[in-house]
Amino acid sequence: MPASRTAAQAKAALTIKDLLSYRIHQLANALSRGAAARYRREFDVSLMEWRTIALLGDFAPMTLKDLARQSGLDKGLASRVVSGLVQRGLVKRGTASDARELALSLTPAGKTVFQGLMRAASERDAAFRAVLTDDESACLESAIGKLIQVARTQA
């Protein structure tokens, strides 16, 4: 689609439902609701707990500050999520290189949950990708990258 037509379409948005940002938000909400339902049902974790476990499974040890930044949660909420996971025996606190902060990582039980969550997430991802052709998938990846760049500059 030519760039000029895209710009003209953007100017012609009649309602909020015509805005690209709204449509992407709707998609993100649908994806999150589906993930949240599956992860709660299969692993008894919330979406915030899933993100925390996934980040720690891939990047531990992490400080609470880094975990909060990477997960998009404020530090207070991230702290509450981590505390709940510690109480459930899925996350452990250790000493970080900076003694003022704690290093967070998964316990053996947390690693087991992480592996199951990643299997389920991979299955969901494969189902989404299966409905796209290779060209559509490449186009989507490119478009997402461009939109992220522009979104970071728009206030």
Secondary structure, DSSP 8 states (H G I E B T S, - for coil): --HHHHHHHHHT--SGGG-HHHHHHHHHHHHHHHHHHHHHHHH---HHHHHHHHHHHHH-SB-HHHHHHHHT--HHHHHHHHHHHHHTTSEEEEE-SSTTSEEEEE-HHHHHHHHHHHHHHHHHHHHHHHTS-HHHHHHHHHHHHHHHHHHHH--
